[in-house]
Amino acid sequence: MKTYDFIAIGGGSAGFNAARVAAGLGMTTAVVDGAKELGGLCILRGCMPSKTLLYMSEVLHLARHGKTFGLHIPSARADLAAMQKRKRRIIVDFANYREKALHAGKFDLIRAHARFADAHTLELSDGNRIRGRHILIGTGSVVATPPVPGLAVAGAWTSDEVLDLDFIPPSVIVLGGGIVACELAQFLSRIGSRVTLIQRSEQLLRDHSPEAAGAVRDALAAEGIEILTGTKPLKVSRGQRGFSVTFEHEGSRVVRRAAHLFNALGRRPNTESLSPGAAGIRTLADGRIQTNRWQQTNQPHIYAAGDCAGPVEIVHVAIQQAELAARHAAGCRGLKPVDYSLLLNVVFTDPQLATLGLTGRQLRDKGVPFLEASYPFNDHGKSILMEANHGFVRLFAEPRRGRLLGAEIVGKDAGELIHVLTGPLALGATVHDLLRAPWYHPTLAEIITYPLEEIAEKIQSDS
Ligand SMILES: Cc1cc2nc3c(=O)[nH]c(=O)nc-3n(C[C@H](O)[C@H](O)[C@H](O)COP(=O)(O)OP(=O)(O)OC[C@H]3O[C@@H](n4cnc5c(N)ncnc54)[C@H](O)[C@@H]3O)c2cc1C
């Protein structure tokens, strides 16, 4: 039986990057991945295909509103076959690139499913066994199906099917109000489907502030998506003409029907088939693998990173966690844990919603004193000329010196704009430092100077 210094289970964002770093540090390394197609969720069925389709539907949306810009575009409509062709071409390129990197890495690539036989030994689906001095679990997540009567057997679409659609569905009920639900509900609506979104929580995008989530909700509703929040789903059924969902809403029993149903109720860690119990690994109540700040499980030589560990399902965090784990396993010195006070999150709806650092809610919960200021896009030159009037920029800063603590941007290309602040936040910049920087006119980014100035003035008047 071959023994490696480091084995990554999974060749997605977490596993691939852990193996790359481990091998680079001189450890004998293997990646074990049992998927038919290599590439991981982000490339094959997550970030990249969804953002490709969302961008195409944004172009369609702009073309349909050509009149606003003085343009005569008589018939702009989605050609799903052509859109899929373009998406596939792009995704196949990304996947080929990753597959080449997996084959050409300084590590062994083993195409098999793995499960723990004991804390150092993996049993592979090809009948072999391998041993690892260190093992990283990077097995990702799978779609969750909550216990709504009828849902598990109804044959609802998941994001996988929505991302592969080659026709325009006449009507779709979207169950859920998280990031994937909102992004793909808008995609479906823009290509021409009648969309009803049914969400259990009172607020769409419940991890975000009511104001930010409200701005996204207003934009989706303005495009014709029916949004029902604060519901209690009672049952799902499928008949000859499609699906019906029965739920309680504002004290009444309500039924909505549509040709298709999209289950966007979230994902759960993909750890069951791995038999973590055989290695004595502790999991949390929601199935996530419990880790410490170095990504170690309760078995110190076994690490976990990415969606199977949480606390978030975000690619750059999966990579940071995985690289940290590999360096820790190699015994590198001077390491720092992943800093979640710099957390960056983007919702790719239009308007986009991006948050950075600590949110107002987190600051209040932690009892951290802060100043805040915001400015709306409907009063800003560049966004007005672009007809991009939804949303605002809000900044949070420490009240004495004005050190930036966090930011929230809802608006056109907020996911790009927020990066103006990521470096300054990581470097501990103050609002005064940021005001010394040049801001070009007219840009969307210069809107950030207004809340910066407001906070700087508050600090001056308080001192
Ligand atoms: C529709 C959608 C859109 C998204 N958009 C974004 C976005 O815009 N930005 C963002 O940051 N995040 C986005 N995400 C989330 C992001 O894709 C994930 O957080 C990220 O891909 C997780 O990486 P991972 O390495 O943990 O898991 P994965 O990439 O899923 O890799 C897990 C790998 O493990 C393998 N595996 C599983 N079990 C075993 C086993 N027992 N043995 C061997 N191999 C195994 C699988 O085959 C797979 O290749 C999106 C997700 C979805 C669903």
PDBQT file of the ligand as one rigid body, heavy atoms in Angstrom, charges set to zero:
ROOT
HETATM    1  C1  LIG A 501     -25.061  27.696  -8.895  1.00  0.00    +0.000 C 
HETATM    2  C2  LIG A 501     -23.878  28.051  -8.021  1.00  0.00    +0.000 A 
HETATM    3  C3  LIG A 501     -23.226  29.258  -8.203  1.00  0.00    +0.000 A 
HETATM    4  C4  LIG A 501     -22.136  29.591  -7.408  1.00  0.00    +0.000 A 
HETATM    5  N1  LIG A 501     -21.533  30.796  -7.609  1.00  0.00    +0.000 NA
HETATM    6  C5  LIG A 501     -20.471  31.145  -6.850  1.00  0.00    +0.000 A 
HETATM    7  C6  LIG A 501     -19.799  32.382  -7.076  1.00  0.00    +0.000 A 
HETATM    8  O1  LIG A 501     -20.181  33.169  -7.951  1.00  0.00    +0.000 OA
HETATM    9  N2  LIG A 501     -18.721  32.687  -6.309  1.00  0.00    +0.000 N 
HETATM   10  C7  LIG A 501     -18.284  31.840  -5.311  1.00  0.00    +0.000 A 
HETATM   11  O2  LIG A 501     -17.304  32.169  -4.627  1.00  0.00    +0.000 OA
HETATM   12  N3  LIG A 501     -18.898  30.660  -5.081  1.00  0.00    +0.000 NA
HETATM   13  C8  LIG A 501     -19.972  30.283  -5.834  1.00  0.00    +0.000 A 
HETATM   14  N4  LIG A 501     -20.571  29.076  -5.622  1.00  0.00    +0.000 N 
HETATM   15  C9  LIG A 501     -20.027  28.174  -4.568  1.00  0.00    +0.000 C 
HETATM   16  C10 LIG A 501     -18.731  27.492  -5.038  1.00  0.00    +0.000 C 
HETATM   17  O3  LIG A 501     -18.953  26.877  -6.288  1.00  0.00    +0.000 OA
HETATM   18  C11 LIG A 501     -18.271  26.478  -3.997  1.00  0.00    +0.000 C 
HETATM   19  O4  LIG A 501     -18.124  27.135  -2.743  1.00  0.00    +0.000 OA
HETATM   20  C12 LIG A 501     -16.919  25.847  -4.356  1.00  0.00    +0.000 C 
HETATM   21  O5  LIG A 501     -16.907  25.398  -5.691  1.00  0.00    +0.000 OA
HETATM   22  C13 LIG A 501     -16.644  24.681  -3.407  1.00  0.00    +0.000 C 
HETATM   23  O6  LIG A 501     -15.384  24.106  -3.696  1.00  0.00    +0.000 OA
HETATM   24  P1  LIG A 501     -14.957  22.744  -2.968  1.00  0.00    +0.000 P 
HETATM   25  O7  LIG A 501     -13.555  22.455  -3.366  1.00  0.00    +0.000 OA
HETATM   26  O8  LIG A 501     -15.288  22.806  -1.524  1.00  0.00    +0.000 OA
HETATM   27  O9  LIG A 501     -15.927  21.626  -3.583  1.00  0.00    +0.000 OA
HETATM   28  P2  LIG A 501     -16.067  21.095  -5.084  1.00  0.00    +0.000 P 
HETATM   29  O10 LIG A 501     -15.566  22.025  -6.088  1.00  0.00    +0.000 OA
HETATM   30  O11 LIG A 501     -17.472  20.603  -5.185  1.00  0.00    +0.000 OA
HETATM   31  O12 LIG A 501     -15.082  19.836  -5.122  1.00  0.00    +0.000 OA
HETATM   32  C14 LIG A 501     -15.374  18.651  -4.479  1.00  0.00    +0.000 C 
HETATM   33  C15 LIG A 501     -14.745  17.511  -5.293  1.00  0.00    +0.000 C 
HETATM   34  O13 LIG A 501     -14.707  16.349  -4.449  1.00  0.00    +0.000 OA
HETATM   35  C16 LIG A 501     -14.996  15.217  -5.234  1.00  0.00    +0.000 C 
HETATM   36  N5  LIG A 501     -15.472  14.199  -4.275  1.00  0.00    +0.000 N 
HETATM   37  C17 LIG A 501     -16.557  14.265  -3.470  1.00  0.00    +0.000 A 
HETATM   38  N6  LIG A 501     -16.605  13.180  -2.672  1.00  0.00    +0.000 NA
HETATM   39  C18 LIG A 501     -15.539  12.418  -2.980  1.00  0.00    +0.000 A 
HETATM   40  C19 LIG A 501     -15.039  11.182  -2.490  1.00  0.00    +0.000 A 
HETATM   41  N7  LIG A 501     -15.643  10.520  -1.504  1.00  0.00    +0.000 N 
HETATM   42  N8  LIG A 501     -13.916  10.681  -3.056  1.00  0.00    +0.000 NA
HETATM   43  C20 LIG A 501     -13.269  11.341  -4.065  1.00  0.00    +0.000 A 
HETATM   44  N9  LIG A 501     -13.694  12.522  -4.552  1.00  0.00    +0.000 NA
HETATM   45  C21 LIG A 501     -14.807  13.043  -4.012  1.00  0.00    +0.000 A 
HETATM   46  C22 LIG A 501     -16.041  15.708  -6.229  1.00  0.00    +0.000 C 
HETATM   47  O14 LIG A 501     -16.025  14.879  -7.373  1.00  0.00    +0.000 OA
HETATM   48  C23 LIG A 501     -15.563  17.133  -6.523  1.00  0.00    +0.000 C 
HETATM   49  O15 LIG A 501     -14.740  17.201  -7.664  1.00  0.00    +0.000 OA
HETATM   50  C24 LIG A 501     -21.672  28.696  -6.401  1.00  0.00    +0.000 A 
HETATM   51  C25 LIG A 501     -22.323  27.469  -6.220  1.00  0.00    +0.000 A 
HETATM   52  C26 LIG A 501     -23.418  27.140  -7.011  1.00  0.00    +0.000 A 
HETATM   53  C27 LIG A 501     -24.102  25.817  -6.799  1.00  0.00    +0.000 C 
ENDROOT
TORSDOF 0
